[in-house]
Amino acid sequence: MEDLPDLGLFPLDLVLLPGERVPLHLFEPRYRRLFADCTLEDRPFVLVLTEPSGGTARVGCTARFETLVRRFEDGRLNVIVRGVEPVEILEETGGRLYFSARVRPLPDETAAADPALAEDVLARFRALAGLAGDQAPGLPEGVPLSYAVAGAFELATGPKQRLLESRDEGERLGILRDLLSAADRDVRHARMAAQRATTNGRVTTP
C-alpha cells in the first residue's frame, strides 16, 4: 500500500466525474492549504461525496485545480476544478491540515460499449441540448462518453455516484440513456403544461 498515492481529500455534497469542470469556493483554511499544496507540488486531490451518515463514499474522483478565478483579500478563493479519474479510497492518512488517504485508481474492466448504444445516448443528448443532428456536441475529450455526457447535465448525486462507481462503459451508457429518456419526458411534460396554461387548459392541435 506504500506505493499507492497519498492524496488530499475534499468531501462535498456533490459528485465530480472525469472530464467535468465545476466551480468551488474555498473558505476553510484547510482547503485553502489543500489548494496551495496541490498547486505548488503539481498533484491532484480527491473530491469525494459526503454521505448522510456523516462519512464519505468509497469511490471518489481525482481532480486538479485548473483555474484560479478570484482571490479575495481575506484569503478565500474561487476556483475551477477538473475531474480526472475514479479512485477507491483505501486508508486514511494523517499529518496534514486537511483530510488525506491512500487511493487506488479504478480503470474500466470491460471493452468498449456497443456503438449503437453510444450513438443513441449522443442522439438523446443532442435532442435535449437543442443541437442539430450533425452539430458537434462540444463534449470534453479524453474521457469515456458516459462521463462526458453526464457532466453536461445537472444530475442528482445518487445517479452520478452510480456512474462514477461503475467499471463498465456499457452499463454507464445504459444508466445514462434511462436518465436522458426520463429528462426528455420531463421536458415534454413541462412544455405541455405551459401550453395548457396559456390556453386555459386546452391543448390545440395543428
One Martini backbone bead per residue (centre of mass of N, CA, C, O) as a GRO file, in nm:
protein
  206
    1MET     BB    1   0.051   0.066  -0.011
    2GLU     BB    2   0.297   0.264  -0.034
    3ASP     BB    3   0.262   0.300  -0.362
    4LEU     BB    4   0.026   0.461  -0.310
    5PRO     BB    5  -0.139   0.737  -0.326
    6ASP     BB    6  -0.130   1.043  -0.128
    7LEU     BB    7  -0.430   1.223  -0.088
    8GLY     BB    8  -0.633   1.471  -0.085
    9LEU     BB    9  -0.945   1.557   0.068
   10PHE     BB   10  -1.285   1.659  -0.067
   11PRO     BB   11  -1.566   1.689   0.096
   12LEU     BB   12  -1.891   1.669  -0.071
   13ASP     BB   13  -2.226   1.747  -0.204
   14LEU     BB   14  -2.078   1.598  -0.462
   15VAL     BB   15  -2.018   1.489  -0.804
   16LEU     BB   16  -1.732   1.400  -0.984
   17LEU     BB   17  -1.629   1.378  -1.320
   18PRO     BB   18  -1.462   1.294  -1.573
   19GLY     BB   19  -1.409   1.613  -1.737
   20GLU     BB   20  -1.534   1.780  -1.527
   21ARG     BB   21  -1.643   2.117  -1.448
   22VAL     BB   22  -1.610   2.305  -1.135
   23PRO     BB   23  -1.706   2.525  -0.899
   24LEU     BB   24  -1.522   2.671  -0.616
   25HIS     BB   25  -1.538   2.763  -0.264
   26LEU     BB   26  -1.266   2.872  -0.062
   27PHE     BB   27  -1.265   2.914   0.312
   28GLU     BB   28  -1.117   2.703   0.443
   29PRO     BB   29  -0.799   2.659   0.550
   30ARG     BB   30  -0.757   2.358   0.458
   31TYR     BB   31  -0.839   2.415   0.148
   32ARG     BB   32  -0.630   2.630   0.097
   33ARG     BB   33  -0.395   2.436   0.151
   34LEU     BB   34  -0.463   2.233  -0.066
   35PHE     BB   35  -0.425   2.426  -0.298
   36ALA     BB   36  -0.130   2.498  -0.243
   37ASP     BB   37  -0.008   2.211  -0.257
   38CYS     BB   38  -0.112   2.128  -0.542
   39THR     BB   39   0.019   2.364  -0.693
   40LEU     BB   40   0.320   2.333  -0.601
   41GLU     BB   41   0.320   1.996  -0.662
   42ASP     BB   42   0.147   1.899  -0.897
   43ARG     BB   43  -0.130   1.771  -0.768
   44PRO     BB   44  -0.386   1.590  -0.679
   45PHE     BB   45  -0.716   1.531  -0.572
   46VAL     BB   46  -1.015   1.430  -0.378
   47LEU     BB   47  -1.344   1.411  -0.471
   48VAL     BB   48  -1.600   1.345  -0.221
   49LEU     BB   49  -1.883   1.206  -0.107
   50THR     BB   50  -2.113   1.282   0.119
   51GLU     BB   51  -2.290   1.123   0.371
   52PRO     BB   52  -2.561   1.107   0.580
   53SER     BB   53  -2.378   0.970   0.816
   54GLY     BB   54  -2.085   1.149   0.767
   55GLY     BB   55  -1.937   1.021   0.562
   56THR     BB   56  -1.785   0.859   0.284
   57ALA     BB   57  -1.727   0.752  -0.003
   58ARG     BB   58  -1.541   0.501  -0.163
   59VAL     BB   59  -1.575   0.677  -0.427
   60GLY     BB   60  -1.381   0.893  -0.625
   61CYS     BB   61  -1.231   1.197  -0.773
   62THR     BB   62  -0.991   1.313  -0.932
   63ALA     BB   63  -0.831   1.643  -0.915
   64ARG     BB   64  -0.783   1.976  -1.059
   65PHE     BB   65  -0.656   2.284  -1.045
   66GLU     BB   66  -0.719   2.503  -1.315
   67THR     BB   67  -0.860   2.778  -1.192
   68LEU     BB   68  -0.812   3.110  -1.087
   69VAL     BB   69  -1.058   3.344  -1.043
   70ARG     BB   70  -1.041   3.432  -0.721
   71ARG     BB   71  -0.886   3.653  -0.475
   72PHE     BB   72  -0.932   3.735  -0.162
   73GLU     BB   73  -0.834   3.930   0.103
   74ASP     BB   74  -0.914   3.684   0.319
   75GLY     BB   75  -0.832   3.409   0.124
   76ARG     BB   76  -1.039   3.346  -0.054
   77LEU     BB   77  -1.162   3.113  -0.319
   78ASN     BB   78  -1.204   3.094  -0.674
   79VAL     BB   79  -1.256   2.787  -0.856
   80ILE     BB   80  -1.148   2.544  -1.100
   81VAL     BB   81  -1.233   2.204  -1.154
   82ARG     BB   82  -1.100   1.879  -1.273
   83GLY     BB   83  -1.173   1.577  -1.369
   84VAL     BB   84  -1.004   1.253  -1.403
   85GLU     BB   85  -1.038   0.989  -1.187
   86PRO     BB   86  -1.120   0.706  -1.048
   87VAL     BB   87  -1.126   0.615  -0.690
   88GLU     BB   88  -1.016   0.428  -0.415
   89ILE     BB   89  -1.062   0.439  -0.072
   90LEU     BB   90  -0.850   0.286   0.172
   91GLU     BB   91  -0.659   0.496   0.359
   92GLU     BB   92  -0.615   0.693   0.607
   93THR     BB   93  -0.434   0.988   0.673
   94GLY     BB   94  -0.180   1.207   0.804
   95GLY     BB   95  -0.025   1.540   0.872
   96ARG     BB   96  -0.262   1.733   0.792
   97LEU     BB   97  -0.503   1.975   0.774
   98TYR     BB   98  -0.624   1.774   0.586
   99PHE     BB   99  -0.760   1.532   0.436
  100SER     BB  100  -0.638   1.186   0.380
  101ALA     BB  101  -0.535   0.926   0.130
  102ARG     BB  102  -0.519   0.617   0.005
  103VAL     BB  103  -0.525   0.528  -0.346
  104ARG     BB  104  -0.709   0.359  -0.620
  105PRO     BB  105  -0.730   0.303  -0.928
  106LEU     BB  106  -1.031   0.274  -1.169
  107PRO     BB  107  -1.046   0.095  -1.419
  108ASP     BB  108  -1.179  -0.046  -1.667
  109GLU     BB  109  -1.305  -0.397  -1.730
  110THR     BB  110  -1.409  -0.334  -2.020
  111ALA     BB  111  -1.499  -0.293  -2.314
  112ALA     BB  112  -1.638  -0.138  -2.541
  113ALA     BB  113  -1.921  -0.019  -2.634
  114ASP     BB  114  -2.193  -0.011  -2.804
  115PRO     BB  115  -2.234   0.195  -3.070
  116ALA     BB  116  -2.547   0.221  -3.062
  117LEU     BB  117  -2.563   0.324  -2.772
  118ALA     BB  118  -2.385   0.572  -2.807
  119GLU     BB  119  -2.563   0.706  -3.030
  120ASP     BB  120  -2.819   0.726  -2.859
  121VAL     BB  121  -2.704   0.914  -2.643
  122LEU     BB  122  -2.620   1.140  -2.836
  123ALA     BB  123  -2.904   1.196  -2.949
  124ARG     BB  124  -3.031   1.274  -2.676
  125PHE     BB  125  -2.841   1.502  -2.613
  126ARG     BB  126  -2.901   1.679  -2.860
  127ALA     BB  127  -3.202   1.714  -2.806
  128LEU     BB  128  -3.175   1.850  -2.520
  129ALA     BB  129  -2.960   2.075  -2.635
  130GLY     BB  130  -3.055   2.172  -2.930
  131LEU     BB  131  -2.917   1.998  -3.154
  132ALA     BB  132  -2.814   1.914  -3.436
  133GLY     BB  133  -2.731   1.615  -3.582
  134ASP     BB  134  -2.438   1.759  -3.697
  135GLN     BB  135  -2.365   1.882  -3.428
  136ALA     BB  136  -2.135   1.957  -3.216
  137PRO     BB  137  -2.133   1.887  -2.865
  138GLY     BB  138  -1.881   1.984  -2.685
  139LEU     BB  139  -1.713   1.761  -2.552
  140PRO     BB  140  -1.500   1.612  -2.370
  141GLU     BB  141  -1.186   1.480  -2.397
  142GLY     BB  142  -1.046   1.166  -2.281
  143VAL     BB  143  -1.329   1.040  -2.209
  144PRO     BB  144  -1.589   0.880  -2.152
  145LEU     BB  145  -1.897   0.937  -2.275
  146SER     BB  146  -2.062   0.917  -2.015
  147TYR     BB  147  -1.910   1.143  -1.866
  148ALA     BB  148  -1.940   1.371  -2.071
  149VAL     BB  149  -2.252   1.382  -2.068
  150ALA     BB  150  -2.315   1.393  -1.762
  151GLY     BB  151  -2.146   1.667  -1.716
  152ALA     BB  152  -2.375   1.841  -1.892
  153PHE     BB  153  -2.563   1.778  -1.645
  154GLU     BB  154  -2.812   1.793  -1.396
  155LEU     BB  155  -2.744   1.563  -1.151
  156ALA     BB  156  -2.786   1.357  -0.921
  157THR     BB  157  -2.585   1.206  -0.692
  158GLY     BB  158  -2.668   0.912  -0.718
  159PRO     BB  159  -2.629   0.862  -1.028
  160LYS     BB  160  -2.337   0.972  -1.038
  161GLN     BB  161  -2.215   0.761  -0.846
  162ARG     BB  162  -2.283   0.517  -1.020
  163LEU     BB  163  -2.107   0.602  -1.257
  164LEU     BB  164  -1.837   0.619  -1.100
  165GLU     BB  165  -1.844   0.306  -0.996
  166SER     BB  166  -1.848   0.206  -1.273
  167ARG     BB  167  -1.658  -0.042  -1.493
  168ASP     BB  168  -1.886   0.004  -1.733
  169GLU     BB  169  -1.972   0.162  -2.017
  170GLY     BB  170  -2.236   0.020  -2.089
  171GLU     BB  171  -2.373   0.064  -1.818
  172ARG     BB  172  -2.354   0.372  -1.814
  173LEU     BB  173  -2.514   0.421  -2.078
  174GLY     BB  174  -2.774   0.291  -1.977
  175ILE     BB  175  -2.824   0.484  -1.745
  176LEU     BB  176  -2.819   0.743  -1.920
  177ARG     BB  177  -3.049   0.678  -2.109
  178ASP     BB  178  -3.266   0.677  -1.884
  179LEU     BB  179  -3.216   0.968  -1.786
  180LEU     BB  180  -3.271   1.110  -2.062
  181SER     BB  181  -3.555   1.002  -2.102
  182ALA     BB  182  -3.674   1.132  -1.847
  183ALA     BB  183  -3.597   1.424  -1.922
  184ASP     BB  184  -3.764   1.436  -2.182
  185ARG     BB  185  -4.038   1.396  -2.048
  186ASP     BB  186  -4.022   1.645  -1.864
  187VAL     BB  187  -4.001   1.852  -2.090
  188ARG     BB  188  -4.267   1.780  -2.236
  189HIS     BB  189  -4.450   1.829  -1.991
  190ALA     BB  190  -4.374   2.127  -1.951
  191ARG     BB  191  -4.472   2.223  -2.227
  192MET     BB  192  -4.767   2.133  -2.194
  193ALA     BB  193  -4.831   2.298  -1.941
  194ALA     BB  194  -4.773   2.574  -2.070
  195GLN     BB  195  -4.983   2.550  -2.294
  196ARG     BB  196  -5.231   2.518  -2.111
  197ALA     BB  197  -5.199   2.789  -1.958
  198THR     BB  198  -5.245   2.962  -2.239
  199THR     BB  199  -5.542   2.778  -2.291
  200ASN     BB  200  -5.714   2.696  -2.043
  201GLY     BB  201  -5.633   2.368  -2.080
  202ARG     BB  202  -5.604   2.376  -2.393
  203VAL     BB  203  -5.498   2.173  -2.657
  204THR     BB  204  -5.375   2.232  -2.953
  205THR     BB  205  -5.396   2.156  -3.296
  206PRO     BB  206  -5.273   2.167  -3.621
   0.00000   0.00000   0.00000
